[in-house]
Amino acid sequence: MLEKLRAILASRDAPLLWKVSAIAGVGGAGGMALGSLVGPPRLALGAAVAAIFVAAAGTVLPRGSGRPAAAVVAIGAVVFAALAAAVGGHPIAAGLAMAAVAFGSGVLAASGGTATLLGALLATAYVIPAAVGTGFDQPLWRVAAAAAVGAAWGMVFARVVSHFVEADSPAEGRNWARRVVAESADLARNLDDPRVRYGLRRGIALGIGMAIYERTGDRDALWVMLTIFVVLQPEARAAWAFAVVRTVGTFAGILVLHLIAIPLSDTQLVIAALIVLDLGLAWILRNPAVLTMATTVFAVAITEVLAPGFTDPAGHRLADTLVGAAIAILVGYVIFPNRGRQEEEHAGSPA
């Protein structure tokens, strides 16, 4: 058992993406600065998130793939920020919106190559505004404007930097976007395809989780849903591993947050959380536990600053993580299981 645990938590033989981390950090800082010109800190944070994801998409891939990927993520960030604000407080609408985004991004994430990165970025670009509430109690036009400012800055920054920074991922050619769109249209009608079934797993689980959260406003429902988002993977064996990684990473993140939050003001804590998140991006290929730790620091810090008293001690967060991991495995692989080895091999194929 200990050997398996060490294997799950061990670092892989993969590069640390410090270039992506640095680019995302500068992009996020610029997005927050520009977003502050549009609206209050909540919207500035939304602009920073949009800039981070767009800049990452535009620079981690070669120009032929990175530029259209950045454009797709930029459009998605603006649309998703406005959508999250529009359905906030409406359980059914919020659940359906989350289910639709989770389904589409899940299909992409299980498709391999550039589509996998695109699916992950688009899903997170919706989940963060929806869960943190960056557009809460703000006019829709201002929410969209802040996200657009951040996304536009991310695209400009990525385009400039891409001339000087070599991409970390292999090129797929210039026609990948057309191929993904064509395949997605066919997939929508094929329930036997493992990518569609994985998208349905994510859509059902996350849609229900978001609806419950919007209905109750309960912090535990939010954290359970976020855990489902991380744990539910295309391959059942990967889901078990991510359940362990998520639990350990969450606990480590809360410990780190307690250490850095003691001497910091709210503004300083938000900045520190963004820095930790940015540093965690460098470990996305090397060790997902480190990335989970970083995202936990960010998510807990932001929710505490935006809604004081919203968070509870580490014990509650750890319990929520365990519940979310159990639900993800139950919904994804017991109630709605895959169809044997063939689907696992297809869904678990390397990106």
Sine and cosine of phi, psi and omega as CSV:
sin_phi,cos_phi,sin_psi,cos_psi,sin_omega,cos_omega
0.00,0.00,-0.71,0.70,0.02,-1.00
-0.90,0.45,-0.60,0.80,0.03,-1.00
-0.90,0.43,-0.66,0.75,0.03,-1.00
-0.90,0.43,-0.64,0.77,0.01,-1.00
-0.90,0.44,-0.68,0.73,0.04,-1.00
-0.89,0.47,-0.65,0.76,-0.01,-1.00
-0.90,0.43,-0.63,0.78,-0.01,-1.00
-0.92,0.38,-0.65,0.76,-0.08,-1.00
-1.00,0.00,-0.15,0.99,-0.06,-1.00
-0.93,0.35,0.46,-0.89,0.07,-1.00
-0.96,0.28,0.60,-0.80,0.02,-1.00
-1.00,0.06,0.24,-0.97,0.07,-1.00
-0.99,0.11,0.97,0.25,-0.06,-1.00
-0.63,-0.78,0.40,-0.91,-0.05,-1.00
-0.96,0.27,0.46,-0.89,0.18,-0.98
-0.99,0.10,0.82,-0.58,-0.11,-0.99
-1.00,0.00,0.91,0.41,-0.03,-1.00
-0.91,0.41,-0.51,0.86,0.03,-1.00
-0.90,0.44,-0.71,0.71,0.03,-1.00
-0.89,0.46,-0.67,0.75,0.01,-1.00
-0.88,0.48,-0.73,0.68,-0.01,-1.00
-0.90,0.44,-0.70,0.72,-0.01,-1.00
-0.90,0.44,-0.70,0.72,0.01,-1.00
-0.90,0.43,-0.60,0.80,0.00,-1.00
-0.90,0.43,-0.74,0.67,0.02,-1.00
-0.91,0.40,-0.65,0.76,0.04,-1.00
-0.87,0.49,-0.70,0.72,0.01,-1.00
-0.90,0.43,-0.64,0.77,0.02,-1.00
-0.89,0.45,-0.68,0.73,0.03,-1.00
-0.91,0.42,-0.64,0.77,0.03,-1.00
-0.89,0.45,-0.64,0.77,0.02,-1.00
-0.92,0.39,-0.66,0.75,0.00,-1.00
-0.89,0.45,-0.71,0.71,0.00,-1.00
-0.94,0.34,-0.61,0.79,0.01,-1.00
-0.90,0.43,-0.50,0.87,0.02,-1.00
-0.92,0.40,-0.32,0.95,0.06,-1.00
-0.98,0.21,-0.32,0.95,-0.06,-1.00
-1.00,-0.06,-0.61,0.79,-0.09,-1.00
-0.30,-0.95,-0.20,-0.98,-0.04,-1.00
-0.94,0.34,0.06,-1.00,-0.06,-1.00
-0.81,0.59,-0.57,0.82,0.03,-1.00
-0.84,0.54,-0.74,0.67,-0.02,-1.00
-0.95,0.33,-0.56,0.83,0.07,-1.00
-0.89,0.46,-0.61,0.79,0.06,-1.00
-0.91,0.42,-0.65,0.76,0.06,-1.00
-0.88,0.47,-0.63,0.77,0.05,-1.00
-0.91,0.42,-0.63,0.78,0.02,-1.00
-0.90,0.43,-0.68,0.73,0.01,-1.00
-0.89,0.46,-0.71,0.71,0.03,-1.00
-0.87,0.50,-0.69,0.72,-0.02,-1.00
-0.90,0.44,-0.64,0.77,-0.01,-1.00
-0.87,0.49,-0.75,0.66,-0.07,-1.00
-0.94,0.34,-0.63,0.78,0.01,-1.00
-0.92,0.38,-0.69,0.72,0.02,-1.00
-0.89,0.46,-0.65,0.76,0.02,-1.00
-0.90,0.44,-0.70,0.72,-0.01,-1.00
-0.90,0.44,-0.59,0.81,-0.08,-1.00
-0.98,0.18,-0.27,0.96,-0.07,-1.00
-0.89,-0.45,-0.37,0.93,-0.01,-1.00
-0.97,0.23,-0.33,0.94,0.01,-1.00
-0.93,-0.36,0.44,-0.90,0.07,-1.00
-0.87,0.50,0.29,-0.96,-0.12,-0.99
-0.82,0.58,-0.68,0.73,-0.05,-1.00
-0.87,0.50,-0.51,0.86,0.03,-1.00
-0.98,-0.18,-0.58,0.82,-0.12,-0.99
-0.93,0.38,-0.64,0.77,-0.05,-1.00
-0.91,0.41,-0.76,0.65,0.06,-1.00
-0.91,0.41,-0.54,0.84,0.04,-1.00
-0.90,0.43,-0.68,0.73,0.03,-1.00
-0.89,0.46,-0.63,0.78,0.01,-1.00
-0.91,0.42,-0.67,0.74,0.02,-1.00
-0.90,0.44,-0.71,0.70,0.00,-1.00
-0.91,0.41,-0.60,0.80,0.02,-1.00
-0.88,0.47,-0.74,0.67,0.03,-1.00
-0.89,0.46,-0.70,0.72,0.01,-1.00
-0.88,0.48,-0.65,0.76,-0.03,-1.00
-0.89,0.46,-0.65,0.76,0.00,-1.00
-0.94,0.34,-0.75,0.66,-0.01,-1.00
-0.89,0.46,-0.69,0.72,-0.05,-1.00
-0.93,0.36,-0.61,0.79,0.03,-1.00
-0.89,0.46,-0.69,0.72,0.03,-1.00
-0.93,0.37,-0.64,0.77,0.01,-1.00
-0.89,0.45,-0.70,0.71,0.00,-1.00
-0.88,0.48,-0.63,0.77,0.02,-1.00
-0.94,0.35,-0.60,0.80,-0.05,-1.00
-0.93,0.37,-0.61,0.79,-0.08,-1.00
-1.00,-0.08,-0.08,1.00,0.00,-1.00
-0.85,0.52,0.75,-0.67,-0.02,-1.00
1.00,0.06,-0.04,1.00,0.02,-1.00
-0.90,-0.44,0.99,-0.13,-0.17,-0.99
-0.82,0.57,-0.75,0.67,-0.07,-1.00
-0.92,0.40,-0.74,0.67,0.00,-1.00
-0.88,0.47,-0.68,0.74,0.00,-1.00
-0.90,0.43,-0.65,0.76,0.02,-1.00
-0.91,0.42,-0.69,0.72,0.01,-1.00
-0.91,0.41,-0.65,0.76,0.03,-1.00
-0.89,0.45,-0.71,0.71,0.02,-1.00
-0.89,0.45,-0.65,0.76,0.00,-1.00
-0.89,0.45,-0.68,0.74,-0.01,-1.00
-0.91,0.42,-0.71,0.70,0.01,-1.00
-0.91,0.42,-0.68,0.73,-0.02,-1.00
-0.91,0.42,-0.62,0.78,0.02,-1.00
-0.90,0.43,-0.80,0.60,-0.04,-1.00
-0.88,0.47,-0.71,0.70,0.00,-1.00
-0.93,0.36,-0.52,0.85,0.04,-1.00
-0.92,0.39,-0.64,0.77,0.06,-1.00
-0.88,0.48,-0.70,0.71,0.03,-1.00
-0.90,0.44,-0.71,0.71,-0.06,-1.00
-0.88,0.47,-0.47,0.88,-0.01,-1.00
-1.00,-0.03,0.07,1.00,-0.10,-0.99
-1.00,-0.04,-0.28,0.96,0.05,-1.00
1.00,0.03,0.32,-0.95,0.07,-1.00
0.91,0.42,-0.60,-0.80,-0.02,-1.00
-0.87,0.49,-0.56,0.83,-0.02,-1.00
-0.88,0.48,-0.54,0.84,0.02,-1.00
-0.90,0.43,-0.74,0.68,0.05,-1.00
-0.88,0.47,-0.68,0.73,-0.02,-1.00
-0.89,0.46,-0.70,0.72,0.02,-1.00
-0.88,0.47,-0.68,0.73,0.00,-1.00
-0.90,0.43,-0.69,0.72,-0.02,-1.00
-0.92,0.39,-0.67,0.74,-0.01,-1.00
-0.91,0.41,-0.67,0.75,0.01,-1.00
-0.88,0.48,-0.72,0.69,-0.02,-1.00
-0.93,0.38,-0.55,0.83,0.01,-1.00
-0.91,0.43,-0.36,0.93,0.09,-1.00
-1.00,-0.05,-0.67,0.74,-0.10,-0.99
-0.89,0.46,-0.66,0.75,-0.04,-1.00
-0.90,0.44,-0.79,0.62,0.05,-1.00
-0.88,0.48,-0.60,0.80,-0.03,-1.00
-0.94,0.34,-0.65,0.76,-0.07,-1.00
-0.99,0.16,-0.68,0.74,-0.04,-1.00
-0.99,0.16,-0.47,0.88,0.01,-1.00
0.98,0.20,0.72,0.70,-0.03,-1.00
-0.91,0.42,-0.39,0.92,0.02,-1.00
-0.97,-0.26,0.30,0.96,-0.06,-1.00
-0.88,0.48,0.78,-0.63,0.10,-1.00
0.86,0.51,0.57,0.82,0.03,-1.00
-0.82,-0.58,0.53,-0.85,0.06,-1.00
-0.87,0.49,0.60,-0.80,-0.05,-1.00
-0.86,0.50,-0.62,0.78,-0.03,-1.00
-0.90,0.44,-0.57,0.82,0.00,-1.00
-0.96,0.27,-0.60,0.80,0.07,-1.00
-0.87,0.49,-0.75,0.66,0.01,-1.00
-0.90,0.43,-0.62,0.78,-0.01,-1.00
-0.90,0.44,-0.68,0.73,0.01,-1.00
-0.89,0.45,-0.71,0.70,0.02,-1.00
-0.90,0.44,-0.62,0.78,0.00,-1.00
-0.91,0.41,-0.64,0.77,0.03,-1.00
-0.89,0.47,-0.73,0.69,0.01,-1.00
-0.90,0.43,-0.68,0.74,0.00,-1.00
-0.91,0.42,-0.66,0.75,0.00,-1.00
-0.90,0.45,-0.69,0.73,0.05,-1.00
-0.88,0.47,-0.67,0.74,0.01,-1.00
-0.87,0.50,-0.65,0.76,0.01,-1.00
-0.92,0.39,-0.71,0.71,0.01,-1.00
-0.89,0.46,-0.73,0.69,-0.02,-1.00
-0.89,0.46,-0.69,0.72,0.00,-1.00
-0.89,0.45,-0.63,0.78,-0.03,-1.00
-0.92,0.40,-0.65,0.76,0.01,-1.00
-0.92,0.40,-0.74,0.67,-0.08,-1.00
-0.92,0.39,-0.56,0.83,-0.06,-1.00
-0.88,0.47,-0.34,0.94,0.04,-1.00
-0.96,0.26,-0.33,0.94,-0.09,-1.00
-0.90,-0.43,-0.26,0.97,-0.08,-1.00
-0.90,-0.43,0.78,-0.63,0.04,-1.00
-0.98,0.20,0.70,-0.71,-0.04,-1.00
-0.92,0.40,0.46,-0.89,0.00,-1.00
-1.00,-0.04,-0.13,0.99,-0.06,-1.00
-0.89,-0.46,0.46,-0.89,0.01,-1.00
-0.95,0.32,0.49,-0.87,0.01,-1.00
-0.97,0.26,0.50,-0.87,0.05,-1.00
-0.89,-0.46,0.09,1.00,-0.04,-1.00
1.00,-0.04,0.10,-1.00,-0.10,-1.00
-1.00,0.01,-0.11,0.99,-0.09,-1.00
-0.97,-0.23,0.23,0.97,-0.07,-1.00
-0.90,0.43,-0.62,0.79,-0.03,-1.00
-0.89,0.45,-0.68,0.74,0.02,-1.00
-0.90,0.44,-0.63,0.77,0.01,-1.00
-0.91,0.42,-0.68,0.73,-0.02,-1.00
-0.90,0.44,-0.68,0.74,0.01,-1.00
-0.89,0.45,-0.70,0.71,-0.01,-1.00
-0.89,0.45,-0.70,0.72,0.00,-1.00
-0.91,0.41,-0.63,0.78,-0.03,-1.00
-0.89,0.45,-0.61,0.79,0.03,-1.00
-0.89,0.45,-0.63,0.78,0.03,-1.00
-0.95,0.30,-0.61,0.79,-0.05,-1.00
-0.90,0.45,-0.57,0.82,-0.07,-1.00
-0.84,0.54,-0.36,0.93,-0.04,-1.00
-0.96,-0.27,0.14,0.99,-0.13,-0.99
-0.82,-0.57,1.00,-0.06,-0.01,-1.00
-0.95,0.30,-0.21,0.98,0.03,-1.00
-0.99,0.14,-0.26,0.96,0.00,-1.00
-0.95,0.32,0.75,-0.66,-0.04,-1.00
-0.88,0.48,-0.50,0.87,0.02,-1.00
-0.93,0.38,-0.62,0.78,0.03,-1.00
-0.92,0.39,-0.67,0.74,0.00,-1.00
-0.91,0.42,-0.60,0.80,0.07,-1.00
-0.91,0.40,-0.67,0.75,0.05,-1.00
-0.87,0.49,-0.62,0.78,0.04,-1.00
-0.91,0.41,-0.63,0.78,0.05,-1.00
-0.84,0.54,-0.77,0.64,-0.02,-1.00
-0.90,0.44,-0.69,0.73,-0.03,-1.00
-0.88,0.48,-0.71,0.70,-0.02,-1.00
-0.90,0.43,-0.78,0.63,-0.08,-1.00
-0.91,0.42,-0.74,0.68,-0.07,-1.00
-0.97,0.26,-0.55,0.84,0.05,-1.00
-0.89,0.45,-0.70,0.72,0.04,-1.00
-0.90,0.44,-0.69,0.73,-0.01,-1.00
-0.88,0.48,-0.69,0.72,0.00,-1.00
-0.92,0.39,-0.62,0.78,0.02,-1.00
-0.89,0.46,-0.67,0.75,0.02,-1.00
-0.90,0.43,-0.68,0.74,0.00,-1.00
-0.89,0.46,-0.72,0.69,-0.01,-1.00
-0.92,0.40,-0.50,0.87,0.00,-1.00
-0.96,0.27,-0.62,0.78,-0.12,-0.99
-0.97,-0.24,-0.43,0.91,-0.11,-0.99
0.91,0.41,0.34,0.94,-0.10,-0.99
-0.99,0.12,0.77,-0.63,-0.04,-1.00
-0.88,0.47,-0.56,0.83,-0.01,-1.00
-0.92,0.39,-0.63,0.78,0.04,-1.00
-0.88,0.48,-0.63,0.78,0.03,-1.00
-0.89,0.46,-0.73,0.68,-0.06,-1.00
-0.96,0.29,-0.53,0.85,0.10,-0.99
-0.89,0.46,-0.69,0.73,0.00,-1.00
-0.90,0.44,-0.67,0.74,0.01,-1.00
-0.89,0.45,-0.58,0.81,0.05,-1.00
-0.92,0.39,-0.66,0.75,0.06,-1.00
-0.85,0.52,-0.66,0.75,-0.01,-1.00
-0.84,0.53,-0.67,0.74,-0.05,-1.00
-0.98,0.19,-0.66,0.76,-0.17,-0.99
-0.97,0.22,-0.61,0.80,-0.13,-0.99
-0.93,0.36,0.95,-0.30,-0.09,-1.00
-0.90,-0.44,0.31,-0.95,0.00,-1.00
-0.87,0.50,-0.50,0.87,-0.07,-1.00
-0.93,-0.37,0.73,-0.69,-0.04,-1.00
-0.85,0.52,-0.68,0.73,0.00,-1.00
-0.89,0.46,-0.59,0.81,0.05,-1.00
-0.92,0.39,-0.54,0.84,0.01,-1.00
-0.90,0.43,-0.67,0.74,0.05,-1.00
-0.87,0.49,-0.69,0.73,0.00,-1.00
-0.90,0.44,-0.67,0.74,-0.01,-1.00
-0.93,0.36,-0.48,0.88,0.09,-1.00
-0.88,0.48,-0.69,0.73,0.03,-1.00
-0.92,0.38,-0.72,0.69,-0.01,-1.00
-0.87,0.49,-0.70,0.71,-0.02,-1.00
-0.88,0.47,-0.69,0.72,-0.02,-1.00
-0.90,0.44,-0.76,0.64,0.00,-1.00
-0.90,0.43,-0.70,0.71,0.00,-1.00
-0.89,0.45,-0.61,0.79,0.03,-1.00
-0.90,0.44,-0.73,0.68,-0.01,-1.00
-0.88,0.47,-0.69,0.72,0.03,-1.00
-0.89,0.45,-0.64,0.77,0.01,-1.00
-0.90,0.45,-0.64,0.77,0.00,-1.00
-0.92,0.38,-0.62,0.79,0.06,-1.00
-0.89,0.45,-0.70,0.71,0.03,-1.00
-0.88,0.47,-0.67,0.75,-0.02,-1.00
-0.89,0.46,-0.66,0.75,0.02,-1.00
-0.87,0.49,-0.59,0.80,-0.03,-1.00
-0.95,0.33,-0.68,0.74,-0.08,-1.00
-1.00,0.10,-0.33,0.94,-0.08,-1.00
-0.99,0.17,-0.40,0.92,-0.11,-0.99
-0.84,0.54,-0.76,0.64,-0.08,-1.00
-1.00,-0.03,0.05,1.00,-0.19,-0.98
-0.96,-0.28,0.53,-0.85,0.16,-0.99
-0.98,0.20,0.08,-1.00,-0.01,-1.00
-0.87,0.49,-0.72,0.69,-0.01,-1.00
-0.89,0.46,-0.70,0.71,0.02,-1.00
-0.90,0.45,-0.58,0.81,0.00,-1.00
-0.92,0.40,-0.65,0.76,0.04,-1.00
-0.88,0.47,-0.70,0.71,0.02,-1.00
-0.89,0.46,-0.70,0.72,0.01,-1.00
-0.89,0.45,-0.63,0.78,0.01,-1.00
-0.91,0.42,-0.64,0.77,0.05,-1.00
-0.90,0.43,-0.62,0.79,0.03,-1.00
-0.91,0.42,-0.69,0.72,0.02,-1.00
-0.89,0.46,-0.69,0.73,0.04,-1.00
-0.86,0.50,-0.69,0.73,-0.01,-1.00
-0.89,0.46,-0.71,0.71,0.03,-1.00
-0.90,0.44,-0.58,0.82,0.00,-1.00
-0.91,0.42,-0.48,0.88,0.00,-1.00
-0.87,0.49,-0.49,0.87,0.00,-1.00
-0.91,0.42,-0.36,0.93,-0.06,-1.00
-0.99,-0.13,0.18,0.98,-0.14,-0.99
-0.87,0.49,-0.54,0.84,0.05,-1.00
-1.00,-0.08,-0.50,0.86,-0.10,-0.99
-0.98,0.22,-0.76,0.65,-0.08,-1.00
-0.43,-0.90,0.96,-0.27,-0.03,-1.00
-0.91,0.42,-0.37,0.93,0.03,-1.00
-0.90,0.43,-0.62,0.79,0.03,-1.00
-0.91,0.41,-0.67,0.74,0.04,-1.00
-0.89,0.45,-0.65,0.76,0.04,-1.00
-0.89,0.46,-0.66,0.75,0.07,-1.00
-0.84,0.54,-0.71,0.70,-0.04,-1.00
-0.91,0.41,-0.69,0.73,0.00,-1.00
-0.92,0.38,-0.53,0.85,0.05,-1.00
-0.91,0.41,-0.71,0.71,0.06,-1.00
-0.83,0.55,-0.72,0.70,-0.03,-1.00
-0.90,0.44,-0.77,0.64,-0.10,-0.99
-0.91,0.42,-0.70,0.71,-0.02,-1.00
-0.92,0.40,-0.68,0.73,-0.02,-1.00
-0.88,0.47,-0.71,0.71,-0.05,-1.00
-0.92,0.40,-0.70,0.72,-0.01,-1.00
-0.91,0.41,-0.55,0.83,0.02,-1.00
-0.94,0.34,-0.63,0.78,0.00,-1.00
-0.95,0.32,-0.68,0.73,-0.04,-1.00
-0.96,0.27,-0.49,0.87,-0.01,-1.00
-0.65,-0.76,0.98,0.18,-0.05,-1.00
-0.80,0.60,0.68,-0.73,-0.04,-1.00
1.00,0.07,-0.02,1.00,-0.05,-1.00
-0.95,0.32,-0.53,0.85,-0.05,-1.00
-0.99,-0.12,0.36,-0.93,0.02,-1.00
-0.85,-0.53,0.08,-1.00,-0.01,-1.00
-0.87,0.50,0.13,-0.99,-0.10,-1.00
-0.83,0.56,-0.55,0.83,-0.04,-1.00
-0.85,0.52,-0.65,0.76,0.02,-1.00
-0.92,0.39,-0.69,0.73,-0.01,-1.00
-0.90,0.43,-0.62,0.78,0.02,-1.00
-0.92,0.40,-0.66,0.75,0.03,-1.00
-0.89,0.45,-0.68,0.73,0.02,-1.00
-0.87,0.49,-0.63,0.77,0.01,-1.00
-0.90,0.44,-0.69,0.73,0.02,-1.00
-0.90,0.45,-0.67,0.74,0.01,-1.00
-0.90,0.43,-0.71,0.70,0.00,-1.00
-0.88,0.47,-0.65,0.76,0.03,-1.00
-0.89,0.45,-0.65,0.76,0.00,-1.00
-0.91,0.43,-0.67,0.74,0.00,-1.00
-0.91,0.42,-0.66,0.75,0.00,-1.00
-0.86,0.50,-0.70,0.71,-0.01,-1.00
-0.94,0.34,-0.63,0.78,-0.01,-1.00
-0.91,0.42,-0.78,0.63,-0.04,-1.00
-0.94,0.35,-0.69,0.72,-0.12,-0.99
-0.98,0.22,-0.50,0.87,-0.19,-0.98
-0.75,-0.66,0.03,1.00,0.10,-0.99
-0.89,-0.46,-0.84,0.54,0.01,-1.00
-0.94,0.33,-0.63,0.77,-0.04,-1.00
-0.77,-0.64,0.94,0.34,-0.13,-0.99
-0.97,0.25,0.21,-0.98,0.12,-0.99
-0.97,0.23,-0.02,-1.00,-0.08,-1.00
-0.92,-0.38,0.78,0.62,0.15,-0.99
1.00,-0.04,-0.20,-0.98,-0.13,-0.99
-0.87,0.49,-0.61,0.79,-0.06,-1.00
-0.88,0.48,-0.69,0.72,0.00,-1.00
-0.92,0.38,-0.66,0.75,0.01,-1.00
-0.88,0.47,-0.67,0.75,-0.02,-1.00
-0.92,0.39,-0.61,0.79,0.01,-1.00
-0.94,0.35,-0.75,0.66,-0.05,-1.00
-0.94,0.35,-0.47,0.88,-0.05,-1.00
-1.00,-0.06,0.14,0.99,-0.02,-1.00
-0.91,0.40,0.55,-0.84,-0.05,-1.00
-0.92,0.39,0.51,-0.86,-0.01,-1.00
-0.94,0.34,0.00,0.00,0.00,0.00
